[in-house]
Amino acid sequence: MIFRFLTSGESHGQCLNAIIEGVPSGITIDIEFINNELARRQVGYGRGGRMLIEKDTVKILSGVRHGKSIGSPICLEIENKDWKNWIIPMNSQVVDNTDENLKLIESKKIINVRPGHADLAGALKYNHKDIRNILERSSARETTTRVAVGAVAKSILKEFNIEGLSCVTQIGSVKAEIPNDIFLVKNDIESSDLRTSDKVAYEKMKIEIDKAKAEGDTLGGSFKIVFKNVPVGLGSHVHWDRRIDGLLAQAVMSIQAVKSVEIGLGSQVAETLGSKTHDEIFIENGQYVRKTNNAGGVESGITNGEDIVITASMKAIPTMRKPLNSIAIDKKEAVQAHFERSDTCAVAACAVVAEAMVAIVLADAMLEKFSHDSIDEMKINYQNYLDTVYKR
């Protein structure tokens, strides 16, 4: 990978961090754009109390000078506003063994396992008796840094007019009707706290969420991500780990609670004849064109110049006020699962995170193909490539 990043930080720790390597020099890094992306992640009908506490903003600590990347690693930091309430329980240093401190630490200890979360497997893997050591990092709070990194990736893609958008297609049993070109309803999507342009479905989704909340339950759903103006030729067919569809699927599947990822027709290919599955190719004005995009912009691991189209589904959040039957990890006794402050539905937020992850994969593929030292060199190589492709 050229565009590489590492994140650190716990859900109730002092801050979240990301270090990004591979950003060319000369990219405009607008802190307000990053903050806007972070705000998009926090919007959503059915979100929990954490969103009332945290109004995420980023600090750029290195790699950017006067609003432009300089080619060195970029360090981002996002403060956890709730840290003031967790200084003793989550302190990285040994704290004084006062009765008050010990009582506070004990009150935050977690023994009761939540089915569907990383609790049991993580505690067994890392040999922890307090599940908080797992919860803090496995929490979806970690995706905050991914959205910030995705904003930097989008800043690279902007230089080539590559744009992405996500929308919610289903929450619970309610499905939304959306146009094939979701960019036609971009304003409606961005102004909706459920990221849908279907106003009838929106009202039904709210009813579903309210019902689940009243019952102490949670809801999952599905969303769609589209990136347009992606050039032909990103990725490769020659090795399994260079196929762009595999990289995109892995990136989206890595998001907490995502359980399925589809590209183009996705699972519908199982019931569709080959004559209706594959996108026929035509010549118009000397250029190759397709009138359908069932492949979702990828053929045999390579982008084909059509829009990248991905659909993903996330499960209902496993932290519920109406807890499931489980066990206490210390005594192996039957208990009800632990409840930590949680959302009722976070599908809209998950869509924004997935949008960021797709941007990261596409930015990395662009850097790999068109050089990555400076944006000026990259643009020259990009234009030369297009001139060659369009002459074929």
KEKE-3310 file (N, C-alpha, C; in steps of 0.2 Angstrom, whole numbers, plus 5000, padded with zeros to 4 digits):
npx = (5004:5002:4996:4995:4989:4988:4978:4975:4969:4956:4939:4934:4945:4959:4961:4959:4969:4977:4989:4995:5003:5010:5004:5004:5014:5007:4994:4978:4973:4960:4955:4942:4934:4937:4932:4919:4916:4917:4907:4896:4896:4891:4878:4861:4846:4841:4853:4864:4867:4880:4883:4878:4887:4900:4907:4914:4930:4945:4963:4977:4993:5005:5014:5007:5007:5003:4990:4993:4998:5014:5021:5027:5023:5006:4999:4984:4973:4960:4950:4943:4929:4922:4932:4935:4927:4932:4945:4952:4947:4952:4965:4982:4992:4998:4986:4983:4980:4967:4952:4942:4946:4948:4935:4929:4936:4932:4919:4918:4922:4920:4911:4901:4897:4893:4883:4887:4896:4914:4918:4919:4927:4938:4942:4946:4956:4966:4968:4961:4953:4945:4933:4932:4944:4944:4932:4934:4942:4937:4925:4914:4917:4930:4929:4929:4941:4944:4935:4941:4953:4948:4943:4955:4959:4949:4952:4963:4957:4948:4956:4956:4943:4935:4922:4912:4897:4885:4871:4856:4848:4839:4831:4829:4814:4810:4811:4819:4815:4826:4835:4844:4855:4862:4867:4859:4850:4857:4857:4845:4848:4860:4854:4845:4843:4843:4850:4842:4833:4820:4806:4794:4798:4807:4799:4793:4804:4808:4797:4800:4812:4809:4800:4808:4817:4809:4806:4818:4827:4837:4841:4846:4852:4854:4865:4870:4885:4892:4905:4910:4917:4929:4944:4947:4956:4962:4968:4971:4971:4981:4986:4978:4978:4978:4967:4954:4941:4941:4949:4941:4929:4935:4939:4926:4920:4927:4922:4914:4901:4896:4890:4889:4894:4892:4895:4890:4878:4878:4872:4862:4866:4865:4853:4851:4852:4866:4866:4859:4866:4880:4888:4885:4896:4899:4903:4904:4906:4919:4923:4923:4908:4896:4879:4873:4877:4880:4891:4896:4906:4918:4928:4935:4944:4948:4945:4933:4930:4917:4904:4909:4900:4893:4885:4880:4877:4873:4872:4860:4864:4874:4873:4861:4847:4838:4843:4852:4853:4867:4884:4894:4911:4920:4915:4909:4895:4877:4870:4863:4867:4880:4876:4881:4881:4872:4868:4852:4850:4862:4864:4865:4876:4886:4886:4892:4905:4908:4909:4920:4930:4930:4935:4948:4953:4952:4960:4972:4974:4975:4986:4996:4996:4998:5010:5017:5023:5022:5008:5008:5016:5009:4997:5001:5006:4993:4986:4993:4991:4977:4976:4983:4974:4962:4965:4966)
npy = (4994:5011:5023:5023:5020:5021:5019:5025:5024:5024:5021:5028:5035:5047:5053:5051:5045:5047:5041:5045:5039:5043:5053:5063:5078:5095:5093:5100:5102:5104:5109:5112:5104:5091:5091:5093:5081:5073:5077:5073:5059:5059:5062:5056:5049:5040:5039:5038:5044:5048:5056:5068:5072:5072:5083:5081:5087:5090:5090:5095:5089:5087:5086:5094:5110:5127:5124:5115:5098:5091:5080:5072:5061:5063:5068:5066:5071:5068:5074:5066:5072:5067:5062:5068:5063:5050:5050:5044:5029:5026:5029:5030:5028:5021:5023:5032:5022:5025:5024:5030:5031:5017:5012:5019:5014:5000:5001:5003:4992:4978:4963:4955:4947:4953:4946:4945:4955:4960:4955:4942:4934:4942:4945:4932:4929:4940:4938:4944:4949:4959:4965:4978:4981:4976:4981:4995:4997:4990:4996:5006:5019:5020:5022:5035:5040:5034:5040:5053:5050:5046:5058:5064:5056:5058:5071:5070:5062:5072:5080:5074:5075:5064:5058:5054:5046:5041:5032:5028:5013:5004:5001:4991:4983:4991:4997:5009:5018:5023:5033:5026:5034:5041:5053:5063:5066:5071:5082:5080:5068:5072:5081:5074:5065:5052:5049:5047:5049:5046:5051:5045:5032:5037:5042:5030:5023:5030:5027:5013:5014:5021:5012:5001:5007:5010:4997:4994:4989:4986:4991:4986:4988:4993:5000:5011:5014:5025:5029:5041:5045:5037:5031:5020:5005:5004:4994:4976:4961:4951:4946:4939:4948:4960:4964:4975:4974:4965:4972:4983:4977:4971:4982:4989:4978:4978:4987:4989:4979:4977:4965:4960:4963:4969:4971:4980:4971:4961:4949:4946:4941:4927:4923:4928:4928:4925:4933:4944:4949:4953:4968:4975:4981:4995:5006:5023:5038:5035:5030:5018:5012:5008:5003:4998:4995:4983:4976:4985:4994:4986:4974:4958:4962:4974:4991:4998:5010:5013:5019:5016:5004:5000:4989:4987:4979:4981:4974:4974:4984:4976:4980:4982:4989:4980:4967:4952:4935:4929:4926:4928:4932:4929:4920:4911:4911:4911:4926:4942:4951:4964:4982:4996:5013:5016:5017:5016:5014:5015:5016:5026:5032:5022:5021:5033:5030:5019:5025:5033:5023:5017:5028:5028:5016:5019:5030:5025:5016:5025:5032:5022:5019:5032:5038:5046:5056:5070:5081:5087:5080:5068:5072:5075:5062:5056:5062:5060:5046:5045:5051:5041:5030:5034:5035:5022)
npz = (5000:4996:5002:5018:5034:5052:5067:5083:5100:5113:5116:5128:5131:5131:5119:5101:5088:5072:5060:5045:5030:5014:5008:4994:4991:4991:4991:4995:5011:5020:5035:5040:5031:5034:5047:5044:5038:5049:5056:5048:5051:5064:5063:5063:5065:5079:5085:5100:5117:5117:5106:5109:5118:5112:5100:5087:5082:5073:5076:5067:5067:5061:5045:5037:5030:5031:5025:5015:5010:5014:5010:5020:5034:5040:5055:5064:5077:5088:5100:5114:5121:5133:5141:5153:5162:5164:5168:5179:5178:5166:5165:5159:5167:5183:5196:5212:5226:5232:5242:5235:5221:5219:5220:5210:5198:5199:5197:5184:5178:5168:5167:5163:5148:5131:5119:5102:5101:5103:5115:5122:5114:5112:5125:5129:5119:5122:5135:5146:5161:5164:5154:5149:5143:5131:5125:5124:5113:5103:5101:5091:5091:5086:5073:5070:5068:5056:5047:5047:5041:5029:5024:5021:5011:5002:4999:4991:4980:4975:4967:4955:4951:4956:4965:4979:4987:4999:5003:5013:5011:5017:5033:5046:5042:5033:5016:5005:4991:4979:4966:4952:4949:4962:4965:4959:4969:4979:4988:4995:5002:5010:5018:5026:5041:5041:5030:5018:5002:5000:5006:5010:5015:5024:5035:5039:5043:5054:5063:5065:5071:5083:5089:5091:5100:5111:5115:5120:5111:5096:5079:5062:5045:5028:5016:5002:4992:4981:4969:4958:4941:4942:4935:4922:4925:4938:4951:4948:4939:4941:4953:4968:4979:4974:4967:4965:4969:4979:4988:4991:4996:5008:5015:5018:5024:5036:5045:5060:5064:5051:5040:5027:5010:4994:4977:4963:4955:4965:4976:4968:4956:4957:4953:4940:4923:4912:4900:4905:4915:4912:4907:4892:4878:4869:4855:4855:4847:4846:4858:4871:4878:4891:4893:4904:4922:4929:4934:4943:4941:4941:4934:4934:4944:4941:4939:4928:4922:4924:4936:4953:4963:4977:4989:5006:5021:5038:5054:5068:5082:5095:5109:5120:5129:5132:5138:5131:5135:5144:5149:5164:5164:5174:5183:5176:5176:5173:5167:5163:5148:5148:5148:5139:5136:5121:5103:5096:5082:5069:5056:5046:5050:5049:5035:5031:5036:5029:5016:5018:5019:5007:4999:5004:4999:4985:4984:4987:4977:4966:4969:4968:4955:4948:4953:4968:4974:4972:4969:4957:4949:4949:4942:4929:4925:4926:4916:4905:4904:4902:4890:4882:4884:4879:4865:4861)
capx = (5000:5005:4992:4994:4987:4987:4975:4975:4964:4951:4932:4934:4952:4960:4960:4960:4974:4979:4995:4994:5009:5009:5000:5008:5014:5003:4986:4975:4970:4956:4953:4935:4932:4938:4927:4912:4915:4916:4900:4892:4896:4888:4871:4857:4840:4842:4859:4863:4869:4887:4883:4876:4893:4905:4906:4921:4934:4952:4969:4982:4999:5011:5013:5003:5010:4999:4985:4995:5002:5021:5024:5028:5017:5001:4996:4978:4971:4953:4949:4937:4926:4920:4938:4935:4924:4936:4953:4954:4946:4955:4972:4987:4997:4995:4983:4983:4975:4963:4946:4937:4949:4947:4928:4927:4938:4928:4912:4918:4924:4914:4912:4895:4898:4888:4883:4888:4902:4921:4919:4921:4933:4944:4945:4950:4962:4971:4969:4959:4948:4940:4931:4933:4950:4942:4926:4936:4945:4932:4919:4913:4920:4936:4928:4930:4948:4944:4932:4946:4958:4945:4943:4961:4959:4944:4955:4967:4952:4945:4961:4954:4936:4932:4917:4908:4891:4882:4864:4853:4843:4834:4832:4824:4810:4808:4816:4818:4816:4831:4836:4850:4860:4860:4869:4853:4846:4862:4855:4840:4852:4864:4849:4841:4846:4844:4853:4838:4829:4813:4802:4789:4801:4810:4794:4792:4810:4808:4793:4803:4817:4806:4797:4814:4820:4804:4807:4825:4830:4841:4840:4851:4850:4858:4866:4874:4890:4894:4910:4910:4923:4934:4946:4948:4963:4964:4968:4974:4969:4987:4986:4972:4978:4978:4960:4951:4935:4943:4951:4935:4925:4938:4938:4920:4918:4931:4918:4910:4893:4895:4890:4889:4896:4891:4897:4886:4872:4879:4869:4857:4869:4863:4846:4851:4855:4872:4864:4856:4871:4886:4887:4887:4900:4897:4907:4901:4911:4926:4924:4920:4903:4891:4873:4871:4883:4879:4897:4897:4912:4924:4928:4941:4948:4951:4940:4932:4928:4910:4904:4910:4893:4894:4880:4883:4872:4875:4868:4858:4870:4873:4872:4854:4844:4834:4849:4852:4856:4874:4888:4899:4917:4924:4913:4905:4888:4872:4869:4861:4873:4881:4873:4885:4878:4872:4863:4847:4851:4867:4865:4867:4883:4890:4886:4897:4911:4910:4911:4927:4934:4930:4939:4955:4956:4953:4966:4978:4975:4977:4993:5000:4996:5000:5015:5014:5028:5019:5001:5009:5019:5003:4992:5004:5005:4986:4983:4996:4988:4970:4977:4984:4968:4957:4968:4965)
capy = (5000:5018:5027:5018:5023:5018:5023:5022:5027:5020:5025:5033:5037:5054:5055:5046:5047:5043:5043:5044:5040:5042:5058:5067:5085:5099:5092:5105:5099:5109:5106:5112:5099:5085:5092:5092:5074:5070:5079:5069:5053:5059:5063:5050:5047:5034:5039:5038:5050:5050:5061:5074:5074:5073:5086:5079:5091:5087:5094:5092:5090:5086:5084:5100:5117:5132:5121:5110:5093:5093:5074:5069:5058:5067:5066:5069:5070:5070:5074:5064:5077:5063:5060:5071:5058:5044:5051:5038:5023:5025:5033:5025:5027:5019:5029:5031:5017:5028:5021:5033:5029:5010:5011:5021:5009:4994:5003:5003:4985:4974:4955:4952:4947:4955:4942:4949:4960:4957:4954:4935:4931:4947:4943:4925:4930:4944:4935:4949:4947:4965:4966:4985:4982:4974:4986:5002:4998:4987:5001:5009:5025:5020:5024:5042:5042:5032:5046:5059:5048:5046:5065:5066:5052:5062:5077:5067:5061:5078:5083:5071:5075:5058:5060:5048:5048:5036:5033:5022:5009:5000:5001:4986:4980:4997:4999:5015:5019:5028:5032:5023:5039:5044:5060:5067:5067:5072:5087:5077:5063:5075:5085:5069:5062:5045:5048:5044:5054:5043:5054:5041:5027:5040:5042:5023:5021:5033:5023:5007:5015:5023:5006:4997:5011:5009:4991:4992:4984:4990:4990:4987:4990:4992:5007:5010:5019:5026:5034:5042:5048:5033:5029:5013:5002:5003:4987:4971:4954:4946:4942:4940:4954:4967:4965:4981:4973:4962:4977:4987:4973:4970:4989:4990:4973:4979:4991:4986:4977:4976:4958:4958:4968:4967:4975:4979:4966:4957:4942:4945:4937:4920:4922:4932:4925:4929:4938:4950:4950:4956:4974:4975:4986:4999:5012:5030:5044:5032:5028:5012:5014:5003:5006:4996:4994:4977:4975:4989:4997:4982:4968:4954:4965:4980:4996:4998:5016:5015:5021:5010:5004:4995:4989:4984:4978:4980:4970:4978:4985:4971:4983:4984:4990:4974:4963:4945:4930:4928:4923:4932:4929:4928:4914:4907:4911:4914:4933:4946:4955:4971:4987:5002:5018:5014:5019:5012:5013:5019:5014:5032:5034:5017:5023:5038:5027:5015:5030:5035:5017:5016:5033:5026:5011:5022:5035:5021:5014:5031:5034:5017:5020:5038:5041:5049:5061:5077:5081:5090:5074:5064:5075:5074:5055:5054:5065:5056:5039:5046:5052:5035:5026:5037:5034:5015)
capz = (5000:4996:5007:5024:5040:5058:5072:5090:5105:5116:5116:5133:5132:5131:5112:5095:5084:5066:5056:5038:5026:5007:5005:4990:4993:4987:4992:5000:5017:5023:5042:5040:5027:5039:5053:5041:5037:5056:5058:5044:5054:5070:5062:5062:5069:5083:5088:5107:5121:5115:5101:5113:5122:5107:5094:5085:5078:5072:5076:5062:5071:5057:5038:5033:5031:5027:5022:5010:5012:5012:5008:5026:5037:5043:5061:5066:5083:5089:5107:5117:5126:5138:5145:5160:5167:5164:5169:5184:5176:5159:5165:5156:5172:5189:5200:5219:5228:5237:5241:5230:5215:5218:5219:5203:5193:5200:5194:5176:5176:5164:5168:5159:5141:5127:5113:5096:5102:5103:5122:5124:5110:5114:5132:5129:5115:5125:5142:5150:5166:5163:5147:5146:5139:5124:5123:5123:5107:5098:5100:5084:5092:5083:5066:5070:5065:5049:5043:5047:5036:5023:5022:5018:5005:4997:4996:4985:4974:4973:4962:4949:4950:4959:4971:4982:4990:5002:5005:5016:5007:5021:5040:5048:5037:5028:5011:5002:4984:4977:4959:4950:4950:4969:4965:4957:4975:4984:4993:4999:5006:5015:5023:5029:5047:5040:5023:5012:4999:5000:5011:5013:5018:5030:5040:5041:5046:5061:5067:5066:5076:5089:5092:5094:5106:5116:5118:5122:5106:5091:5072:5057:5039:5022:5013:4996:4991:4974:4968:4950:4938:4943:4929:4920:4926:4945:4953:4944:4939:4941:4960:4972:4984:4970:4964:4968:4972:4985:4993:4993:5000:5014:5018:5020:5029:5042:5049:5065:5063:5044:5039:5020:5006:4987:4972:4957:4956:4971:4977:4962:4950:4958:4949:4934:4917:4910:4895:4908:4920:4910:4903:4885:4877:4863:4853:4853:4846:4846:4865:4874:4883:4893:4895:4911:4926:4934:4937:4949:4940:4942:4930:4935:4949:4938:4937:4920:4920:4926:4943:4958:4966:4983:4994:5012:5027:5045:5059:5074:5087:5100:5115:5121:5136:5134:5136:5130:5140:5143:5155:5168:5162:5180:5187:5171:5179:5169:5168:5157:5145:5150:5144:5139:5132:5114:5099:5093:5075:5067:5049:5042:5052:5046:5028:5030:5038:5023:5011:5019:5018:4999:4997:5006:4994:4979:4984:4987:4970:4962:4971:4966:4947:4945:4957:4974:4977:4972:4965:4951:4945:4948:4937:4923:4924:4925:4910:4899:4904:4899:4883:4879:4885:4874:4859:4860)
cpx = (5004:5002:4991:4992:4986:4983:4976:4970:4959:4944:4932:4941:4953:4959:4960:4965:4975:4985:4995:5001:5007:5005:5005:5009:5010:4996:4983:4971:4967:4953:4945:4931:4932:4933:4920:4911:4914:4909:4895:4891:4892:4880:4867:4852:4841:4849:4858:4866:4876:4887:4881:4882:4899:4903:4913:4924:4942:4957:4974:4989:5005:5009:5009:5006:5006:4993:4986:4999:5009:5025:5026:5022:5013:4999:4990:4976:4964:4952:4943:4934:4924:4926:4938:4932:4927:4943:4955:4953:4950:4962:4977:4992:4994:4992:4984:4978:4971:4956:4941:4940:4947:4940:4926:4930:4934:4921:4912:4921:4918:4916:4907:4896:4892:4888:4884:4893:4908:4922:4922:4927:4939:4947:4949:4956:4968:4972:4967:4953:4943:4939:4931:4939:4949:4937:4929:4939:4941:4926:4920:4916:4927:4935:4929:4936:4948:4940:4937:4951:4955:4944:4949:4962:4955:4948:4960:4962:4949:4949:4959:4947:4932:4928:4913:4902:4888:4875:4861:4848:4837:4836:4826:4820:4808:4813:4814:4819:4821:4833:4843:4856:4859:4863:4864:4849:4851:4860:4850:4844:4856:4860:4845:4846:4846:4847:4849:4834:4822:4810:4797:4792:4805:4805:4793:4798:4810:4803:4796:4808:4814:4803:4803:4817:4815:4805:4814:4829:4834:4839:4846:4848:4855:4859:4870:4879:4892:4899:4910:4916:4929:4937:4947:4955:4966:4963:4971:4971:4975:4988:4980:4972:4979:4972:4957:4945:4936:4945:4945:4931:4928:4938:4932:4918:4922:4927:4914:4903:4892:4895:4890:4891:4895:4893:4893:4879:4872:4876:4864:4859:4867:4857:4846:4855:4861:4871:4861:4861:4877:4884:4889:4891:4899:4903:4903:4906:4918:4928:4920:4914:4899:4885:4870:4878:4882:4885:4899:4904:4919:4923:4935:4946:4951:4945:4939:4929:4921:4910:4905:4903:4894:4888:4882:4877:4876:4870:4866:4864:4869:4873:4865:4852:4840:4840:4848:4855:4863:4878:4892:4906:4921:4922:4909:4898:4883:4870:4865:4867:4873:4878:4878:4881:4878:4867:4858:4848:4857:4869:4868:4874:4888:4891:4892:4904:4913:4912:4918:4932:4935:4935:4946:4957:4957:4959:4972:4980:4977:4984:4998:5001:4999:5006:5012:5019:5025:5012:5003:5011:5013:4998:4995:5004:4998:4984:4987:4993:4981:4971:4979:4978:4963:4959:4967:4959)
cpy = (5006:5022:5022:5023:5018:5022:5020:5026:5022:5024:5030:5036:5045:5057:5050:5049:5043:5046:5041:5044:5039:5047:5062:5075:5089:5098:5097:5101:5104:5106:5107:5107:5092:5086:5091:5085:5071:5072:5075:5062:5053:5060:5056:5049:5041:5034:5040:5044:5052:5056:5068:5077:5076:5077:5086:5085:5088:5092:5091:5094:5089:5085:5089:5106:5122:5129:5116:5104:5094:5086:5070:5066:5064:5064:5069:5067:5072:5069:5071:5068:5073:5061:5063:5067:5051:5044:5045:5031:5021:5028:5028:5024:5024:5024:5027:5026:5020:5024:5023:5031:5021:5009:5013:5016:5003:4995:5003:4997:4982:4967:4952:4953:4949:4950:4947:4954:4956:4954:4947:4933:4936:4946:4937:4926:4934:4943:4941:4947:4953:4966:4973:4985:4980:4979:4992:5002:4995:4991:5004:5016:5026:5022:5031:5044:5039:5037:5051:5057:5048:5053:5067:5062:5056:5068:5076:5066:5067:5081:5080:5070:5068:5060:5054:5051:5041:5037:5027:5019:5005:5001:4996:4983:4985:4998:5005:5014:5024:5027:5029:5028:5043:5052:5065:5069:5069:5077:5084:5072:5067:5079:5080:5066:5055:5043:5045:5049:5052:5046:5049:5035:5030:5040:5035:5021:5024:5029:5017:5008:5017:5017:5002:5001:5010:5002:4989:4988:4989:4987:4990:4989:4990:4999:5005:5016:5019:5031:5035:5045:5044:5031:5022:5011:5002:4996:4982:4964:4949:4943:4944:4946:4960:4968:4970:4979:4969:4967:4981:4983:4972:4977:4990:4984:4974:4983:4987:4985:4976:4968:4956:4964:4965:4973:4974:4975:4962:4951:4941:4941:4930:4919:4925:4929:4929:4934:4945:4952:4955:4962:4974:4981:4989:5004:5018:5035:5041:5030:5022:5015:5008:5007:5003:4996:4989:4975:4979:4993:4993:4976:4964:4958:4972:4985:4997:5005:5018:5017:5015:5010:4998:4995:4985:4984:4978:4977:4975:4978:4980:4974:4986:4985:4984:4968:4955:4941:4929:4925:4929:4928:4927:4921:4909:4906:4914:4921:4936:4950:4962:4976:4993:5007:5016:5017:5014:5010:5018:5017:5020:5033:5029:5018:5028:5035:5023:5020:5032:5029:5016:5022:5031:5021:5014:5027:5031:5019:5019:5032:5029:5017:5026:5042:5044:5053:5068:5076:5083:5084:5069:5066:5074:5067:5053:5056:5061:5049:5040:5047:5046:5030:5028:5036:5026:5013)
cpz = (5000:5002:5013:5030:5046:5063:5079:5095:5107:5116:5122:5135:5131:5124:5107:5091:5077:5063:5049:5034:5019:5004:5001:4993:4988:4987:4997:5005:5021:5030:5043:5036:5031:5044:5050:5040:5044:5058:5055:5048:5060:5069:5061:5067:5072:5086:5096:5110:5119:5110:5104:5116:5117:5101:5091:5080:5078:5073:5071:5065:5067:5050:5034:5035:5027:5023:5016:5013:5010:5010:5014:5029:5040:5049:5063:5073:5084:5097:5109:5123:5133:5143:5152:5165:5167:5165:5174:5181:5170:5159:5163:5162:5179:5193:5207:5221:5234:5236:5236:5223:5214:5216:5212:5198:5193:5197:5187:5174:5173:5165:5163:5151:5137:5120:5107:5096:5102:5110:5124:5121:5111:5120:5133:5125:5119:5133:5147:5155:5166:5156:5144:5142:5132:5121:5121:5116:5101:5097:5093:5085:5087:5075:5065:5066:5057:5045:5042:5041:5030:5020:5018:5011:5000:4995:4991:4979:4971:4967:4955:4948:4952:4965:4973:4986:4993:5003:5009:5012:5011:5028:5042:5042:5031:5023:5007:4995:4982:4970:4958:4951:4957:4969:4963:4964:4981:4990:4998:5004:5011:5020:5027:5035:5046:5033:5018:5009:4998:5006:5014:5017:5025:5036:5043:5045:5053:5065:5069:5072:5083:5093:5095:5100:5112:5119:5120:5117:5101:5084:5067:5051:5033:5019:5006:4995:4984:4973:4960:4948:4940:4936:4928:4922:4933:4947:4948:4944:4941:4948:4964:4977:4980:4967:4968:4971:4978:4990:4995:4998:5007:5018:5021:5025:5036:5047:5054:5063:5056:5043:5032:5016:4999:4983:4965:4959:4963:4971:4971:4957:4951:4954:4943:4928:4915:4905:4899:4914:4918:4905:4896:4883:4870:4861:4852:4853:4848:4853:4867:4879:4885:4895:4901:4915:4931:4937:4943:4948:4940:4938:4931:4939:4947:4937:4930:4918:4922:4934:4948:4962:4971:4987:5000:5017:5033:5050:5064:5079:5093:5108:5116:5128:5138:5132:5135:5135:5139:5149:5158:5167:5168:5183:5182:5173:5173:5171:5162:5155:5148:5145:5145:5135:5125:5110:5098:5086:5073:5060:5045:5044:5049:5038:5027:5031:5031:5017:5012:5018:5011:4997:4998:5001:4987:4978:4984:4980:4965:4963:4968:4958:4945:4949:4963:4978:4978:4968:4958:4946:4944:4943:4930:4921:4922:4918:4904:4899:4901:4892:4879:4879:4879:4867:4857:4856)
residu = (MET:ILE:PHE:ARG:PHE:LEU:THR:SER:GLY:GLU:SER:HIS:GLY:GLN:CYS:LEU:ASN:ALA:ILE:ILE:GLU:GLY:VAL:PRO:SER:GLY:ILE:THR:ILE:ASP:ILE:GLU:PHE:ILE:ASN:ASN:GLU:LEU:ALA:ARG:ARG:GLN:VAL:GLY:TYR:GLY:ARG:GLY:GLY:ARG:MET:LEU:ILE:GLU:LYS:ASP:THR:VAL:LYS:ILE:LEU:SER:GLY:VAL:ARG:HIS:GLY:LYS:SER:ILE:GLY:SER:PRO:ILE:CYS:LEU:GLU:ILE:GLU:ASN:LYS:ASP:TRP:LYS:ASN:TRP:ILE:ILE:PRO:MET:ASN:SER:GLN:VAL:VAL:ASP:ASN:THR:ASP:GLU:ASN:LEU:LYS:LEU:ILE:GLU:SER:LYS:LYS:ILE:ILE:ASN:VAL:ARG:PRO:GLY:HIS:ALA:ASP:LEU:ALA:GLY:ALA:LEU:LYS:TYR:ASN:HIS:LYS:ASP:ILE:ARG:ASN:ILE:LEU:GLU:ARG:SER:SER:ALA:ARG:GLU:THR:THR:THR:ARG:VAL:ALA:VAL:GLY:ALA:VAL:ALA:LYS:SER:ILE:LEU:LYS:GLU:PHE:ASN:ILE:GLU:GLY:LEU:SER:CYS:VAL:THR:GLN:ILE:GLY:SER:VAL:LYS:ALA:GLU:ILE:PRO:ASN:ASP:ILE:PHE:LEU:VAL:LYS:ASN:ASP:ILE:GLU:SER:SER:ASP:LEU:ARG:THR:SER:ASP:LYS:VAL:ALA:TYR:GLU:LYS:MET:LYS:ILE:GLU:ILE:ASP:LYS:ALA:LYS:ALA:GLU:GLY:ASP:THR:LEU:GLY:GLY:SER:PHE:LYS:ILE:VAL:PHE:LYS:ASN:VAL:PRO:VAL:GLY:LEU:GLY:SER:HIS:VAL:HIS:TRP:ASP:ARG:ARG:ILE:ASP:GLY:LEU:LEU:ALA:GLN:ALA:VAL:MET:SER:ILE:GLN:ALA:VAL:LYS:SER:VAL:GLU:ILE:GLY:LEU:GLY:SER:GLN:VAL:ALA:GLU:THR:LEU:GLY:SER:LYS:THR:HIS:ASP:GLU:ILE:PHE:ILE:GLU:ASN:GLY:GLN:TYR:VAL:ARG:LYS:THR:ASN:ASN:ALA:GLY:GLY:VAL:GLU:SER:GLY:ILE:THR:ASN:GLY:GLU:ASP:ILE:VAL:ILE:THR:ALA:SER:MET:LYS:ALA:ILE:PRO:THR:MET:ARG:LYS:PRO:LEU:ASN:SER:ILE:ALA:ILE:ASP:LYS:LYS:GLU:ALA:VAL:GLN:ALA:HIS:PHE:GLU:ARG:SER:ASP:THR:CYS:ALA:VAL:ALA:ALA:CYS:ALA:VAL:VAL:ALA:GLU:ALA:MET:VAL:ALA:ILE:VAL:LEU:ALA:ASP:ALA:MET:LEU:GLU:LYS:PHE:SER:HIS:ASP:SER:ILE:ASP:GLU:MET:LYS:ILE:ASN:TYR:GLN:ASN:TYR:LEU:ASP:THR:VAL:TYR:LYS:ARG)
# end
